[in-house]
Amino acid sequence: MIPASVGIGQVARHPSMDILEPLRMTAPRFDLLGIGNAIVDVIALTDDTFLSRHDMHKGSMALIDAEQAASLYAALPRGTEVSGGSAANTCAVAASMGIKVAFLGKVADDALGEAFRRDITETGVHFPTPGLQGGAPTARCLIAVTPDGQRTMNTYLGACVTFSAEDVDTSLVADSAITYLEGYLFDPPAAQAAFRKATTAAHEAGRKVALSLSDAFCVHRHRDDFLALLPNVDILFANETEITALYERNTFEEAAELARLDVALAALTRSEAGSVILHGSDTIQIPAVSTKVLDTTGAGDAYAAGFLASFAQGQDLKNCGLQGSRAAAEIIAQIGPRPLSR
């Protein structure tokens, strides 16, 4: 454990365990375990006028209540409905790359919950979390995709907010090489307790923990708590706006240097400028893969999937980043955040 006296931005957080060392103890059953929101995505093609009419900020994610969800669902053009959620998308893409994947997230015991369970299981992901009975319905995310490929999300969390430490199977965490935590799940206090339980179980088993900051608005809501969580994070995923929000810096370069000191490994994405991987004093620049952009939904999720799948297979960091870029390019060239072929 890192001493409590070590402050943010002072020293690398894991001096006793290099992130690139082989995984400790027994071989894991799963290469990757995702923990996050279990959501059904409704993806519809719209235009900027639609966003303005409904007071949406392009490229953002807003939390809405059940009444707002019903109203917006009725207003959206006819779209595609598919199981989603950030970490769940990462798990689905990673499983398509041939690694062994599991996922923990809360759905209701309802039709949408059963659809989510069926969809994620068909991708090859192990999903053991039981459905919530007699409570809120399964979550849904209403996604408006504009002609420039940008996605604007409005999310009703429903059953997701009931995910708690009781839903964290510590034996499953201990049996997974990497536990990947989704920042979007961090809103409810019960989920924050679940994160702490999962990180403790992972490190006690000699496994690794990855965290995605998910969204700049999410970072603004929980900046102090995210910073407090970093001592327990081995791999950090963030885009440019998220990492500058976390460290309250005006430039990417300033924020990246602080991230370098706070986590053993950071993979920071910059859209068409590619990504930057930071490990100790090493800086690895990864180019973006050129492609036609149809829908940016799930680009960051796919990048994390490609990176983590390669990392779990013992590839070097440059190849991890390149695989992340390739996975992201494939996803943004289609509508929807998961591989179209299974």
PyMOL commands that set and color helices and strands:
alter all, ss='L'
color gray80, all
select helices_A, chain A and resi 48-53+66-75+86-96+111-122+158-162+165-167+170-174+183-186+189-204+216-232+240-247+252-262+271-273+299-312+317-332
alter helices_A, ss='H'
color red, helices_A
select strands_A, chain A and resi 30-35+39-45+61-63+80-84+101-104+125-126+139-145+151-156+176-182+208-212+235-239+265-269+275-279+282-286
alter strands_A, ss='S'
color yellow, strands_A
deselect
rebuild
show_as cartoon
